[in-house]
Amino acid sequence: MGQAFSGPNAFKFFGFTQAATQVLQRSPLLLVVLVVVLIACTSLGLLAWYIHYVTNIPYRKPKEVKGAKK
């Protein structure tokens, strides 16, 4: 069986320093908050890009067709 996510080695796979690992062992909610904030910021950025993309569709210049009369 593999090692469970508990005990003194619970956060070792992140590769944090010893002090950071000890902080996470005392208060794992900090890691949860960090992950939630990163996901929220990424989602907000993607939403802003999507709104930008969709609202610029009507303003695109039509592609020039080769051999067409002007």
Biopython code that builds the backbone (N, CA, C, O; Angstrom):
import numpy as np
from Bio.PDB.StructureBuilder import StructureBuilder

atoms = [
    (1, "MET", "N", (0.838, -1.184, 0.000)),
    (1, "MET", "CA", (0.000, 0.000, 0.000)),
    (1, "MET", "C", (0.881, 1.245, 0.000)),
    (1, "MET", "O", (1.992, 1.241, 0.529)),
    (2, "GLY", "N", (0.358, 2.309, -0.605)),
    (2, "GLY", "CA", (1.083, 3.571, -0.633)),
    (2, "GLY", "C", (0.913, 4.337, 0.663)),
    (2, "GLY", "O", (0.084, 4.000, 1.509)),
    (3, "GLN", "N", (1.700, 5.350, 0.790)),
    (3, "GLN", "CA", (1.630, 6.173, 1.987)),
    (3, "GLN", "C", (0.411, 7.088, 1.898)),
    (3, "GLN", "O", (0.177, 7.714, 0.864)),
    (4, "ALA", "N", (-0.348, 7.164, 2.953)),
    (4, "ALA", "CA", (-1.541, 7.999, 2.984)),
    (4, "ALA", "C", (-1.147, 9.471, 3.083)),
    (4, "ALA", "O", (-0.015, 9.807, 3.431)),
    (5, "PHE", "N", (-2.091, 10.324, 2.774)),
    (5, "PHE", "CA", (-1.856, 11.768, 2.835)),
    (5, "PHE", "C", (-2.033, 12.240, 4.273)),
    (5, "PHE", "O", (-2.989, 12.945, 4.599)),
    (6, "SER", "N", (-1.117, 11.849, 5.105)),
    (6, "SER", "CA", (-1.144, 12.262, 6.506)),
    (6, "SER", "C", (0.249, 12.053, 7.087)),
    (6, "SER", "O", (1.119, 11.448, 6.460)),
    (7, "GLY", "N", (0.434, 12.559, 8.276)),
    (7, "GLY", "CA", (1.714, 12.384, 8.937)),
    (7, "GLY", "C", (2.704, 13.471, 8.578)),
    (7, "GLY", "O", (2.345, 14.454, 7.929)),
    (8, "PRO", "N", (3.940, 13.302, 8.992)),
    (8, "PRO", "CA", (4.944, 14.345, 8.791)),
    (8, "PRO", "C", (5.352, 14.523, 7.326)),
    (8, "PRO", "O", (5.899, 15.567, 6.971)),
    (9, "ASN", "N", (5.103, 13.541, 6.480)),
    (9, "ASN", "CA", (5.504, 13.639, 5.078)),
    (9, "ASN", "C", (4.342, 13.982, 4.152)),
    (9, "ASN", "O", (4.431, 13.756, 2.945)),
    (10, "ALA", "N", (3.270, 14.518, 4.690)),
    (10, "ALA", "CA", (2.068, 14.745, 3.900)),
    (10, "ALA", "C", (2.290, 15.764, 2.783)),
    (10, "ALA", "O", (1.733, 15.598, 1.697)),
    (11, "PHE", "N", (3.072, 16.794, 3.007)),
    (11, "PHE", "CA", (3.252, 17.847, 2.014)),
    (11, "PHE", "C", (4.648, 17.818, 1.391)),
    (11, "PHE", "O", (5.057, 18.800, 0.770)),
    (12, "LYS", "N", (5.366, 16.748, 1.537)),
    (12, "LYS", "CA", (6.737, 16.666, 1.006)),
    (12, "LYS", "C", (6.762, 16.653, -0.517)),
    (12, "LYS", "O", (7.729, 17.120, -1.118)),
    (13, "PHE", "N", (5.704, 16.121, -1.158)),
    (13, "PHE", "CA", (5.725, 15.986, -2.614)),
    (13, "PHE", "C", (5.643, 17.340, -3.325)),
    (13, "PHE", "O", (5.910, 17.408, -4.525)),
    (14, "PHE", "N", (5.279, 18.428, -2.618)),
    (14, "PHE", "CA", (5.262, 19.750, -3.229)),
    (14, "PHE", "C", (6.673, 20.290, -3.426)),
    (14, "PHE", "O", (6.898, 21.129, -4.299)),
    (15, "GLY", "N", (7.611, 19.825, -2.636)),
    (15, "GLY", "CA", (8.989, 20.282, -2.741)),
    (15, "GLY", "C", (9.224, 21.630, -2.079)),
    (15, "GLY", "O", (10.169, 22.338, -2.428)),
    (16, "PHE", "N", (8.371, 21.988, -1.126)),
    (16, "PHE", "CA", (8.546, 23.246, -0.403)),
    (16, "PHE", "C", (9.711, 23.120, 0.570)),
    (16, "PHE", "O", (10.206, 22.025, 0.835)),
    (17, "THR", "N", (10.136, 24.266, 1.094)),
    (17, "THR", "CA", (11.190, 24.246, 2.104)),
    (17, "THR", "C", (10.639, 23.635, 3.389)),
    (17, "THR", "O", (9.432, 23.438, 3.531)),
    (18, "GLN", "N", (11.524, 23.343, 4.304)),
    (18, "GLN", "CA", (11.111, 22.736, 5.578)),
    (18, "GLN", "C", (10.163, 23.664, 6.340)),
    (18, "GLN", "O", (9.165, 23.216, 6.904)),
    (19, "ALA", "N", (10.482, 24.962, 6.351)),
    (19, "ALA", "CA", (9.630, 25.916, 7.079)),
    (19, "ALA", "C", (8.239, 26.004, 6.451)),
    (19, "ALA", "O", (7.238, 26.047, 7.165)),
    (20, "ALA", "N", (8.174, 26.031, 5.113)),
    (20, "ALA", "CA", (6.878, 26.103, 4.436)),
    (20, "ALA", "C", (6.074, 24.833, 4.674)),
    (20, "ALA", "O", (4.855, 24.896, 4.833)),
    (21, "THR", "N", (6.731, 23.694, 4.700)),
    (21, "THR", "CA", (6.046, 22.434, 4.968)),
    (21, "THR", "C", (5.479, 22.420, 6.388)),
    (21, "THR", "O", (4.373, 21.926, 6.610)),
    (22, "GLN", "N", (6.215, 22.948, 7.329)),
    (22, "GLN", "CA", (5.718, 23.003, 8.703)),
    (22, "GLN", "C", (4.517, 23.922, 8.825)),
    (22, "GLN", "O", (3.586, 23.626, 9.574)),
    (23, "VAL", "N", (4.522, 25.033, 8.101)),
    (23, "VAL", "CA", (3.369, 25.943, 8.121)),
    (23, "VAL", "C", (2.148, 25.249, 7.541)),
    (23, "VAL", "O", (1.049, 25.370, 8.082)),
    (24, "LEU", "N", (2.333, 24.519, 6.440)),
    (24, "LEU", "CA", (1.210, 23.809, 5.834)),
    (24, "LEU", "C", (0.680, 22.699, 6.735)),
    (24, "LEU", "O", (-0.519, 22.423, 6.737)),
    (25, "GLN", "N", (1.558, 22.068, 7.494)),
    (25, "GLN", "CA", (1.097, 21.024, 8.406)),
    (25, "GLN", "C", (0.288, 21.609, 9.549)),
    (25, "GLN", "O", (-0.644, 20.975, 10.044)),
    (26, "ARG", "N", (0.645, 22.827, 9.971)),
    (26, "ARG", "CA", (-0.124, 23.477, 11.044)),
    (26, "ARG", "C", (-1.448, 24.013, 10.533)),
    (26, "ARG", "O", (-2.454, 23.959, 11.240)),
    (27, "SER", "N", (-1.459, 24.537, 9.293)),
    (27, "SER", "CA", (-2.657, 25.173, 8.760)),
    (27, "SER", "C", (-2.823, 24.817, 7.283)),
    (27, "SER", "O", (-2.456, 25.614, 6.419)),
    (28, "PRO", "N", (-3.363, 23.647, 6.975)),
    (28, "PRO", "CA", (-3.514, 23.243, 5.576)),
    (28, "PRO", "C", (-4.553, 24.075, 4.825)),
    (28, "PRO", "O", (-4.621, 24.008, 3.597)),
    (29, "LEU", "N", (-5.354, 24.850, 5.536)),
    (29, "LEU", "CA", (-6.333, 25.705, 4.878)),
    (29, "LEU", "C", (-5.653, 26.755, 4.000)),
    (29, "LEU", "O", (-6.237, 27.208, 3.016)),
    (30, "LEU", "N", (-4.428, 27.143, 4.346)),
    (30, "LEU", "CA", (-3.686, 28.100, 3.526)),
    (30, "LEU", "C", (-3.469, 27.570, 2.111)),
    (30, "LEU", "O", (-3.584, 28.321, 1.141)),
    (31, "LEU", "N", (-3.161, 26.301, 1.992)),
    (31, "LEU", "CA", (-2.965, 25.701, 0.677)),
    (31, "LEU", "C", (-4.279, 25.674, -0.099)),
    (31, "LEU", "O", (-4.297, 25.928, -1.303)),
    (32, "VAL", "N", (-5.356, 25.371, 0.579)),
    (32, "VAL", "CA", (-6.673, 25.345, -0.063)),
    (32, "VAL", "C", (-7.029, 26.746, -0.560)),
    (32, "VAL", "O", (-7.509, 26.901, -1.683)),
    (33, "VAL", "N", (-6.799, 27.753, 0.259)),
    (33, "VAL", "CA", (-7.081, 29.130, -0.142)),
    (33, "VAL", "C", (-6.219, 29.525, -1.333)),
    (33, "VAL", "O", (-6.715, 30.162, -2.263)),
    (34, "LEU", "N", (-4.956, 29.166, -1.324)),
    (34, "LEU", "CA", (-4.057, 29.470, -2.435)),
    (34, "LEU", "C", (-4.563, 28.861, -3.733)),
    (34, "LEU", "O", (-4.611, 29.536, -4.761)),
    (35, "VAL", "N", (-4.936, 27.599, -3.690)),
    (35, "VAL", "CA", (-5.415, 26.916, -4.895)),
    (35, "VAL", "C", (-6.716, 27.544, -5.381)),
    (35, "VAL", "O", (-6.891, 27.741, -6.584)),
    (36, "VAL", "N", (-7.626, 27.857, -4.475)),
    (36, "VAL", "CA", (-8.904, 28.471, -4.865)),
    (36, "VAL", "C", (-8.671, 29.846, -5.490)),
    (36, "VAL", "O", (-9.301, 30.185, -6.491)),
    (37, "VAL", "N", (-7.782, 30.630, -4.914)),
    (37, "VAL", "CA", (-7.496, 31.969, -5.462)),
    (37, "VAL", "C", (-6.848, 31.858, -6.847)),
    (37, "VAL", "O", (-7.190, 32.625, -7.747)),
    (38, "LEU", "N", (-5.928, 30.924, -7.026)),
    (38, "LEU", "CA", (-5.308, 30.747, -8.342)),
    (38, "LEU", "C", (-6.328, 30.314, -9.385)),
    (38, "LEU", "O", (-6.300, 30.800, -10.516)),
    (39, "ILE", "N", (-7.223, 29.411, -9.020)),
    (39, "ILE", "CA", (-8.264, 28.977, -9.949)),
    (39, "ILE", "C", (-9.211, 30.122, -10.270)),
    (39, "ILE", "O", (-9.611, 30.293, -11.421)),
    (40, "ALA", "N", (-9.572, 30.911, -9.259)),
    (40, "ALA", "CA", (-10.472, 32.046, -9.482)),
    (40, "ALA", "C", (-9.834, 33.095, -10.389)),
    (40, "ALA", "O", (-10.500, 33.626, -11.278)),
    (41, "CYS", "N", (-8.562, 33.399, -10.178)),
    (41, "CYS", "CA", (-7.876, 34.384, -11.025)),
    (41, "CYS", "C", (-7.755, 33.886, -12.461)),
    (41, "CYS", "O", (-7.939, 34.658, -13.402)),
    (42, "THR", "N", (-7.451, 32.622, -12.635)),
    (42, "THR", "CA", (-7.365, 32.041, -13.966)),
    (42, "THR", "C", (-8.722, 32.067, -14.656)),
    (42, "THR", "O", (-8.813, 32.393, -15.839)),
    (43, "SER", "N", (-9.766, 31.729, -13.926)),
    (43, "SER", "CA", (-11.112, 31.748, -14.494)),
    (43, "SER", "C", (-11.524, 33.161, -14.882)),
    (43, "SER", "O", (-12.142, 33.361, -15.928)),
    (44, "LEU", "N", (-11.193, 34.124, -14.066)),
    (44, "LEU", "CA", (-11.521, 35.514, -14.371)),
    (44, "LEU", "C", (-10.776, 35.987, -15.619)),
    (44, "LEU", "O", (-11.350, 36.683, -16.456)),
    (45, "GLY", "N", (-9.524, 35.620, -15.747)),
    (45, "GLY", "CA", (-8.757, 35.965, -16.934)),
    (45, "GLY", "C", (-9.324, 35.320, -18.185)),
    (45, "GLY", "O", (-9.408, 35.962, -19.232)),
    (46, "LEU", "N", (-9.719, 34.041, -18.086)),
    (46, "LEU", "CA", (-10.316, 33.371, -19.232)),
    (46, "LEU", "C", (-11.660, 33.984, -19.602)),
    (46, "LEU", "O", (-11.983, 34.096, -20.784)),
    (47, "LEU", "N", (-12.439, 34.379, -18.615)),
    (47, "LEU", "CA", (-13.715, 35.037, -18.880)),
    (47, "LEU", "C", (-13.502, 36.375, -19.578)),
    (47, "LEU", "O", (-14.223, 36.708, -20.518)),
    (48, "ALA", "N", (-12.521, 37.137, -19.127)),
    (48, "ALA", "CA", (-12.218, 38.418, -19.761)),
    (48, "ALA", "C", (-11.756, 38.218, -21.196)),
    (48, "ALA", "O", (-12.149, 38.982, -22.078)),
    (49, "TRP", "N", (-10.925, 37.202, -21.450)),
    (49, "TRP", "CA", (-10.478, 36.921, -22.809)),
    (49, "TRP", "C", (-11.657, 36.508, -23.683)),
    (49, "TRP", "O", (-11.757, 36.945, -24.830)),
    (50, "TYR", "N", (-12.551, 35.673, -23.158)),
    (50, "TYR", "CA", (-13.705, 35.213, -23.923)),
    (50, "TYR", "C", (-14.617, 36.381, -24.282)),
    (50, "TYR", "O", (-15.086, 36.475, -25.416)),
    (51, "ILE", "N", (-14.870, 37.267, -23.332)),
    (51, "ILE", "CA", (-15.699, 38.438, -23.615)),
    (51, "ILE", "C", (-15.032, 39.301, -24.680)),
    (51, "ILE", "O", (-15.706, 39.792, -25.585)),
    (52, "HIS", "N", (-13.736, 39.491, -24.588)),
    (52, "HIS", "CA", (-12.989, 40.252, -25.587)),
    (52, "HIS", "C", (-13.103, 39.594, -26.958)),
    (52, "HIS", "O", (-13.331, 40.277, -27.956)),
    (53, "TYR", "N", (-12.950, 38.300, -27.012)),
    (53, "TYR", "CA", (-13.003, 37.563, -28.275)),
    (53, "TYR", "C", (-14.383, 37.654, -28.911)),
    (53, "TYR", "O", (-14.498, 37.933, -30.104)),
    (54, "VAL", "N", (-15.429, 37.422, -28.126)),
    (54, "VAL", "CA", (-16.794, 37.413, -28.657)),
    (54, "VAL", "C", (-17.234, 38.803, -29.093)),
    (54, "VAL", "O", (-17.898, 38.945, -30.120)),
    (55, "THR", "N", (-16.876, 39.822, -28.335)),
    (55, "THR", "CA", (-17.324, 41.159, -28.697)),
    (55, "THR", "C", (-16.541, 41.740, -29.867)),
    (55, "THR", "O", (-16.993, 42.722, -30.456)),
    (56, "ASN", "N", (-15.405, 41.190, -30.229)),
    (56, "ASN", "CA", (-14.645, 41.691, -31.372)),
    (56, "ASN", "C", (-14.974, 40.972, -32.673)),
    (56, "ASN", "O", (-14.475, 41.371, -33.725)),
    (57, "ILE", "N", (-15.784, 39.940, -32.640)),
    (57, "ILE", "CA", (-16.132, 39.202, -33.856)),
    (57, "ILE", "C", (-16.802, 40.111, -34.895)),
    (57, "ILE", "O", (-16.428, 40.036, -36.066)),
    (58, "PRO", "N", (-17.764, 40.959, -34.538)),
    (58, "PRO", "CA", (-18.402, 41.797, -35.570)),
    (58, "PRO", "C", (-17.460, 42.814, -36.207)),
    (58, "PRO", "O", (-17.755, 43.302, -37.298)),
    (59, "TYR", "N", (-16.366, 43.146, -35.586)),
    (59, "TYR", "CA", (-15.466, 44.179, -36.085)),
    (59, "TYR", "C", (-14.302, 43.643, -36.906)),
    (59, "TYR", "O", (-13.436, 44.413, -37.320)),
    (60, "ARG", "N", (-14.267, 42.364, -37.143)),
    (60, "ARG", "CA", (-13.176, 41.781, -37.922)),
    (60, "ARG", "C", (-13.283, 42.212, -39.381)),
    (60, "ARG", "O", (-14.377, 42.353, -39.929)),
    (61, "LYS", "N", (-12.143, 42.411, -39.981)),
    (61, "LYS", "CA", (-12.122, 42.754, -41.401)),
    (61, "LYS", "C", (-12.295, 41.475, -42.213)),
    (61, "LYS", "O", (-11.701, 40.447, -41.885)),
    (62, "PRO", "N", (-13.090, 41.531, -43.253)),
    (62, "PRO", "CA", (-13.230, 40.321, -44.089)),
    (62, "PRO", "C", (-11.914, 40.021, -44.810)),
    (62, "PRO", "O", (-11.171, 40.928, -45.186)),
    (63, "LYS", "N", (-11.651, 38.747, -44.989)),
    (63, "LYS", "CA", (-10.423, 38.347, -45.676)),
    (63, "LYS", "C", (-10.545, 38.667, -47.155)),
    (63, "LYS", "O", (-11.608, 38.502, -47.755)),
    (64, "GLU", "N", (-9.455, 39.123, -47.730)),
    (64, "GLU", "CA", (-9.451, 39.431, -49.149)),
    (64, "GLU", "C", (-9.385, 38.142, -49.966)),
    (64, "GLU", "O", (-8.591, 37.247, -49.677)),
    (65, "VAL", "N", (-10.220, 38.067, -50.976)),
    (65, "VAL", "CA", (-10.247, 36.893, -51.829)),
    (65, "VAL", "C", (-9.368, 37.171, -53.034)),
    (65, "VAL", "O", (-9.492, 38.214, -53.676)),
    (66, "LYS", "N", (-8.495, 36.253, -53.333)),
    (66, "LYS", "CA", (-7.592, 36.422, -54.474)),
    (66, "LYS", "C", (-8.390, 36.321, -55.764)),
    (66, "LYS", "O", (-9.226, 35.432, -55.924)),
    (67, "GLY", "N", (-8.122, 37.235, -56.673)),
    (67, "GLY", "CA", (-8.788, 37.216, -57.978)),
    (67, "GLY", "C", (-10.141, 37.910, -57.967)),
    (67, "GLY", "O", (-10.820, 37.938, -58.993)),
    (68, "ALA", "N", (-10.542, 38.460, -56.854)),
    (68, "ALA", "CA", (-11.830, 39.156, -56.809)),
    (68, "ALA", "C", (-11.670, 40.572, -57.318)),
    (68, "ALA", "O", (-10.612, 41.183, -57.160)),
    (69, "LYS", "N", (-12.740, 41.103, -57.940)),
    (69, "LYS", "CA", (-12.708, 42.480, -58.446)),
    (69, "LYS", "C", (-12.891, 43.434, -57.296)),
    (69, "LYS", "O", (-13.605, 43.158, -56.332)),
    (70, "LYS", "N", (-12.222, 44.575, -57.422)),
    (70, "LYS", "CA", (-12.332, 45.566, -56.361)),
    (70, "LYS", "C", (-13.380, 46.583, -56.686)),
    (70, "LYS", "O", (-13.613, 47.502, -55.901)),
]
sb = StructureBuilder()
sb.init_structure("model")
sb.init_model(0)
sb.init_chain("A")
sb.init_seg("    ")
for serial, (resi, resn, name, xyz) in enumerate(atoms, 1):
    if name == "N":
        sb.init_residue(resn, " ", resi, " ")
    sb.init_atom(name, np.array(xyz, "f"), 0.0, 1.0, " ", f" {name:<3s}", serial, name[0])
structure = sb.get_structure()
